[in-house]
Amino acid sequence: MNRAIILVAFCLASAGCRAGLPLPEDPGRIDGWVYRQDYFGLTWRLPEEASLQGRGWVKKTIQEGAAALAEGPLRSALEQGLSRTASLVTLILEPTRPGREDSALILAAAERLPEAYGVRDGAAYLRLSVQVMAAGGAPMRALRPPYRETIGGVPFDAQDFEVQVATPPAAVMGNTLYAAVRKNYALLFSAAYAGEEGRRRARSVLGQATLARGGWSVDQGTLSTCAGKACGKPADEGDLDPDVALAYRCQHGQGMAQDLAQAAKLYRRAADRGNGSAQARLAAMYREGQGVPLDEQEAARWFGKAARNGVAWAQNAYAGLCYEGTGVKRDVAAAFRWYRKAAAQGVADAMYNLAAMYNEGLGVKKSGFEALGWLQAAAQHGSADAMNDLGKMSLDGLGVPKDPKAAFQLFSAAAALGDSEAQFNLGTMALYGDGVARDYAAALSWLGKAAEQGHAKAQERLASMYMLGLGVSEDRATAHEWFRKAAEQGSANSQVQIALAYINGQTVPKDLVEAHAWLSLAASQGSEPAASRLRSLSASMTPDQLSQAGERARRLKPPRAGASDRGSTSP
């Protein structure tokens, strides 16, 4: 099949739509059984011979097709349509065996429609597409009137066309356009095929598509999340085993006295029979040293067995062990494979870790496109970390369009799940009026929630609000308490504030030894204000006081700044 020519048919249908935002890069091929969340809520379960291609590959191919086929008005329509496509991903179905004409290409896109077009449904969009194709002299002929077909529970208007390929070898190929309109977006599929077998196969794959809750809304003002069964995560049938059920009750003291050793024995009995759930739970007990001696090798061995038995959370856990080299030889490529298997079963943490691996090029070719896709998938599946990361990206315009409103909604969704980093970010936005109206009351509330969870930066910012009386009566005693908590976690700025309180005798008795100790800790982190004050203070202290201060600083030894905050995106 001439892919370059077939893909032209889709671009013809999209001429005249508003310019969208290009994706960062082409992800290349993604082969085998994969889980995929694209940019408007679509998920596919792909057959072995299928792969996905990103916007970069599609754009290049359509341009080649346009150059081969089109001149004048048609070429102009193709180029205009390509430039205005909002999202573009292609699913490639290779022949299932040599010589069989069942290959197909399915291209998906979401495009914003100008109000002037007056398009309110898929049928109207198809009529507009036919007009554009006819005006441009497209080598396409409608075979029958539009009809309705459901994809992922959403009714689409569809129409079948013939595409006349003029370049050698000349041929007639089929193309079906599907369109649905939601709000002011057109949601599109273009299925191209060489024969009737390819058409049937393309329709079969489209019929397997599922749509995340609210996923068809491309409006970034709406965030959709799902979890558990809503995201297709299968129940663990192994838990129905009587030994596993009893072991779980023993482990957690449900209806009986807690007995970890007995729980481990019962899990082991079921695990030896090949029960994947028991293998995973036994592995977790070895990892934590519950009811059995802590044994990283045994934990890895049993997690590996459970992973190969298809237990999703065990696949995710085993991937982490492979990545870290805990109990098993470090193998980043294997970690990637197991994360992908877990992600295929809807494990949000695995999707998040895949995003990190694609972002850093760990165990797989580096791809910002894929990293962003998996990060969005993780957020859709309820990962607070992913929501928070996407919120930061939207707030700063890094990798995605700058959109403070979207950032606020993403942070809000993560904060509702108890994520302290998201709570801190919401508080900071409200405090400085960054993307939202300045609201000291909201800032106090969100920073307070994060501070109570031990978020050092939130503690420091909350302390500053009390010290300056922002949205609350000035309260230096409360400010000192929060500065102290942040300082004990290694915040250099808070350490300086604590030192100043001891130097000036504010809210605490004057104590130059204590002040010197805190300034020493801050200076050791590179704080120039701390180093400057430390030199001045040292000149006014006796050798005995300096000795006491040194001993005091060694006893404090707080952790590195930010140690209590959420970790990075690395697996």
N, C-alpha and C positions, 0 to 999 in steps of 0.2 A: 504494500500500500504506500502511495506517495504521501507521506505525512505532511510535508510542507504545503501541498495543494489542498489536502483535506481540511487543514486548520484554517485556511482562508475563509471557508464557509462560515465559521463562527464569527470572525471579525466583521464580516459583512453585516451580520445581524446586530452588531453592537455599534455601528457607526451612528454618531449623533448623540451619544451619552456624555455626561459631564466628566471632566478629567478626574481620575482617581489618584491614589497615592501609590507609587511603585514600591514593590517589595525590595528588601535589601539586596538579595542576590539569588541566583539559581541554586536550588539544593542538590541538583543532580538526581540520580536514580535512587529510589527507595524500594528495594525488592522484597518479595516474600510476604508472609502474613504480617501485616502492620496495622496498627491503629492510627488513625489520622483525624485531627480536628482542624478544619480549615478556617478561613477567615469569615465565614458566615454560618457557623454552627453545624456543618455537615461532617458526619463520620462515615467511614467506609470500612468494611471488612474485606480485604482484597484477596483474590486467588493467588496462587504461587507465581503464576506467570505475569502478574500485573506489576506496574510500577507507577510512581507519581513523578511528574516533572513540574518545576516551578516557573514563575513568570519569566525569568531570564531566558530559559530554553524555549518557552512558547513564543515569546516576542521574536527571538531570532528566527524561529521556524516560519512564523507568519510573514516576517519580512522577506524571507527567501521565497515563500510562495507568492507574495505580492510581486516580487521582482520577476518571477517566472511567468506569471499569468496576466498581470494587470498593467494597463497603461491608461492614461487620461483619467476620466471621472472615477473609474473603478479603483484604480490605484490610490487616488486621493481619498476615496471612501474607506479603503482598507487602512491607510495610515492614520486617518482621523479616528476611526473606530478603535484602533490599537492604543492610541494615545489617551483615549478616554475610558479605558477599562479600569474599573476600580480594584478588582482582584482577579487573578488569573491562575488557575491550577489545572493541569491536565493529567488524566488517568489513562495510561497506555495498557491495552490488553494485547499481549503478544499472542501469536498462534499457539494453540494448545499442543499441536504437534506439527512437524514439517509438512508443508503442502496443504494444510487445512486453512481454508479462507474464513476464519472466524475472528480475525484480528479487528480491533476497533480502537477509536480514540474518543474519550469523553472529556470535554473541556467545561469547566465550571467557572462562573464569574458572578460578581454582584456589582451592579452599576446604579448610580444615582440618576434619576430622571428629572430633567428640567420641567418645571410646572407648565411651561409653554407648550410642551408636547401633548398635554392632555391625555396621557396614557394612564389608565386606571386598572387595567387587568392584563393578563398574559396574552389574550387574543388580540387586543389592541396593539400590544408590543410586536406581535408577530406580523400584523398587517403593516406596521411601520417598517419592519425589517424587510418585508417583501418589496415595499416601495423603494427603499434605499437600494436594494439589490438590483431591481429593474432599472432604476435611474443610472446606476453605475455600470450597466451592461454585464452583470455577473453571469457566469456560466452555470446557472442553477435554474431548475424548473420544478415548481410545486407539483407534487403527485396527487394530492388529495386535500380537501379542506381541513382546517384545524380540528383537533379532537382533544379530549381531556385524558390525562393520565396522572396517577397519584405517585409521588416520590416522597418517601419519608413521611407519609401522612398528610402531605400538602398537595392540593390539586394544581396541576400544571396544564397550560394549554400547549399543545404540541402540533408540529406540522412536518411532514416528510418531503424531502426534496431529492432530485437527482443533481449530481454535480458532474459536469462534462469536463474531463481532463484533456487538455489539448496537447500537452507535452508528451513525447514518446515514453512508454507505449500508451497510446490513447485509450481511454477507458471511461466508463460511466460508474460513478460511485454514489453511495447513498449518504444522506445526511438528515438527521432529525434534530430540529430545534425545539427546546422546551423553555417556556417562560412563565413566571409567576410574578405578580407585583404585590409587594408588602410595603405599606406606607408609600414612600416615594422612591423605592428601590425596585429594580428589575432583577430577579434572580434567574440565572440562565444556565442551561446545559446545552451542549452541542455534541451529539453522538454521530461520529462518522464511521463508515464501515464499507468493506469491499463487497460484501454479499449478504444474503439473508441470514446466514449463520452468524455473521458478525453483528447484525442488527439485533437478533434475538439475544446474543450474549451481552451486548451493551445494555439492553433493556433489563436483563436479569441482574446485572451488577447495579444498575440504578435502583432496581427494586429492593436491593439489600441495604440501601442507604438509610441511616437513621438521623434524626435531627434532634440536637440537644434542646432542652426546654428553653423556649424563647430564642433559640439560635438563629431563626430566620430574620430576626430584627438586626439590621446592620447598624442601627442607630447606637452610637457609643454612649448615649445617655442611659442605656439599659444594660445592666450586668446580669448575666444568667449564671447560676451555679447549680450543680446537682451533686448528688452523692449516693453511694450504695446502689440499690437496684435501679434508681432513676438514671444512673450512668451505665447500666448494663453490667455491673460487677456481679459475677455469679456467686451464689451461695456456696459455701464449702460443704459438700455432701459428706466429707469425712467426719464432720462433727456429729453426724447421726449415729455413728458407731457407739454401742453401749459403753465400751471401755473408755472411749474418748469423752463421752458425756459425763461419766462418773469421775474420770480423772480431772476434768475441768471443775467439777463441784468440789473435789478434794483440794485442788490447787487454790481455789478462791473461797473456801469455807462456806459454800452455799448449801444450806440445809444439813450441814455436818461440820465437825471440827476440821479446821484446816490441817492438811497433812501433805506437805510438799513431796516427801519421799515416796509416799504411796501414789501420789499423782504421777510422779516420774515413772514409777514401775508400770502403771496402767498405760501411760503414753507409750512406753517402750514396747509393751506387749502388742499394742495396736500398730505401732510403727514397724515392728518386725513382720507384721502381716502385710505391709505395704501401704498402710493408711497414710496418705500424704498429710492430712491435717495433724495427725499424731506426730509424724516426723517433724513437722514444723514447730509444734508446741514443745516437743522434747528438745529440739535445737535451741529454742529460746531459753529453756531452763538451764541447759549447759552454758549458754552465753552469759546468763545472769548468776549462775551458781545457786539455783533454787532447787532444793531436793536432791541435787547431785553436785559433785565438785565442779567448780568453774573450769571449763575445758574448751578453749577456743577451737582446737582441732575437731573435737566431737561436735561442737556447735556447727562448724562449717560443713562437716560430713553429712549431718542430718538435714541442714538447710538445703544442701545440694540435692539430696534424695527427694525432699519435698518439692523443690523447684522443678526437678525433672518429672515429678508427678503432677505438675500443673497448678500447684497452690500459689496463687498470685502474690500474696504478701511474703511468702517464702522466697519467691523469685526476686522480689525487690530486696529482701534482706541478704540473700546470697550475692546479689549484684554488688551490694555495699561491701561485703567481705572480700569479694574479688578485687574491687577497686582499692580497698585499704590494705589488702594482703594480710588480713586477720584470720588465722587458722588455715589459710590456704595460700598458695603462691600468688603474688600480686599479678593480675592479668586485667588490664584496663579494657582490652577488646572484649574479653568475656563479660566484664561488668556491663559494657554497653549492650551486649546481646541479651543478657538477663534483664536489664532494665527495660529493654524494648518488649520482651515477652510479658513482663509485668504490666507495662503500659497498655499492651494489647488487651489486657483484662480490666482496664479501667483504674489502675492504681495511680493516684494523683502524684504521690511522692516519686514514683518511677518516671512519670512524665517530666516532673520538675528536674530530676537528675539528668534525664536525656537532654533537656534544654541546656543544662550546664555543660555537658560533654560536647554537644554540638558547638556551643559558644567558645569553648576552649580548644576544640579539636582533639579531644581525649578519646582514643579508641575508635575514632571516626573522623572523616574529613570535616574540617571546620566549616560551619555554615551558619551565618546569622539568620538566614531565612528559616532553616529548620529549628534553630534555637528559639526563635520567636514563636513559631508554630506550636512547639511542644510546651512552651511557657503558657501560651494561651489555652492549650488543652488542659494543662494542670490547673489553671485558674477556673476553667469551666467545671472541672471535677472537684472543686472545693479546696484547693491548696491555698491556704492563707499566704504562704511564702510567695507563691507565684502571683497572686493578686497584688501583694505589696510591691514586688519587683516591677510588675507591669505598671503599677501606679507611679512609681518613681520614674520609669521611662516616659510615661505620658506627661508627667509634671515637667520634666526637663527636656522633652523632645529628643530623647536618645533612642534611635532605632525605630521609633514610631512618631507620628505627628504629635506636636506639643498640644496637649489638651487637658488643662487643669480640671475641667468638669469630669472627664473620664477618670483622672487621677483621684479626685475626691471620692467618686463612687467605688473605685477599686479599693482604696484605703478603707472606706466605710464597710465594704463587704468583709474585708480581712479583719478589721477591728471588731466586727460583730462576732467573729469566731474567736476572739480573745487574743489576737496577735498584737503583742506589745509594740513592735516596730511600726505597724500600721497606726496604732493609737498615737504613738509619738508623732508620726507624720501628719495625722489629722490635727493634732494639737499645734504643731508648728505652722501648718497652713492657716489655722484660725488666728494664731498669735500675730503673724506677720501680714495677714491678708494676702497670702500668696495663692491667687487663683480663686479665692472666696472672699466674702466680706470679712473684715477683721472682727473677731468675736472673742473677747477675753474670757467670757464665761465658758464658751465651748473649749477654748484652749486649756483653761484650768481643769475642766472635766476630763478631756482626753489625755492630757499630760499626767494628770493624777492617776488615771487607770494604768497607764504604762509605767509610771514611777512605782506604783504599788507592786507591780510584777518584777521590779528590780532593774528596769531599764535605766542605765546610768545617765544617758543624755537627757532623758525625760526628767529624771530627778534634778539634774542641774538646771534645766530650763524652768521647771516648776519653782525651784528655789529662787531663781532670778525674779520671777513674777511676784513672789511674796516679798522679796527684798525691795522691789521697786513699787509695790502696791499696784500692780496691773490687774484690774478686774477684781481686786480683793484689797482689804485694808492692809497697809504695810505691816509686816509681821516678821521681824528679823530673827526671832527665836525659831519659828517654823522654817524660815529660809535656811538657817544654820543646820537644822536637822536634815533637810534634804541635801544641802551641800555636803554634809558629812557622809551621807549614804553614797553619794556619787563619788566623793573623794576616796572612800574605802574600796571602791571598785576600780580606782586608778585614773579618774578624771583629773587631768592636770589643772584645768581651770578651777575646778571645785577645791582642789588642794590649796591653791593660792587663796581662795576665799576663806577657807578654814584658817589658814595661816594669818591672814589679815585680822580675822576676828580675835585671835589670840594676841596679836601685836597690839591691837587697840582696846582690848578688853571689852568687846561688844558681844553681849549675850553669854559670854563665858569669861572667867577670870583671866586677867592678863598673864601670859605664860610664854616667854621668849624661847624656851627650850622646845615646847610643843610647836610653836610657830616655825622654828628652824627645821624641825623634823619634816613638817609638811612641805615647806619650801624646797627642801632637799629632794623629796620625792618628785615634786613637780619639775624641778630643774633637771633631774635625771631623765625626764622624758623630752627634754629639749625646749621647755618653756623659757623663753628669754625674760619675760617679766619676773618669773620666779627666780631665775639666776641673778638678775639685777638686784632684787630685794634681798636675796640670800647673801650677796657680797656685803651689802650695807648692814644687814643685821649681824653678820658674823663679826664685823669690825667692832660692834658694841658689846660683844659677849665675852665672858671669861673662858679660859681653856677648859675649866671644869664644866661649864655650861655647854660648850661645844661638844665635849665628850659625851655628856648626857644626851644631847640632841642626836648625835650619831647613833647611839645605842637605841634611842627611841625610834628613829627612822628604820633601823633594821628590824625592830619588832613589828612595826606597822606592815611593811611589805605588802601593799595591796596588789591585786592582779593588774595586768595590763588594761589600759582604758578600753571600755567597750566590751570587756569579756563577758558581761552578762547579756549583751545584746544578741539578737538572732544572728546565726552564722551566715557565711557567704553562700553563693549558689553552687559551690562545688559539691559533688556527690559525697 
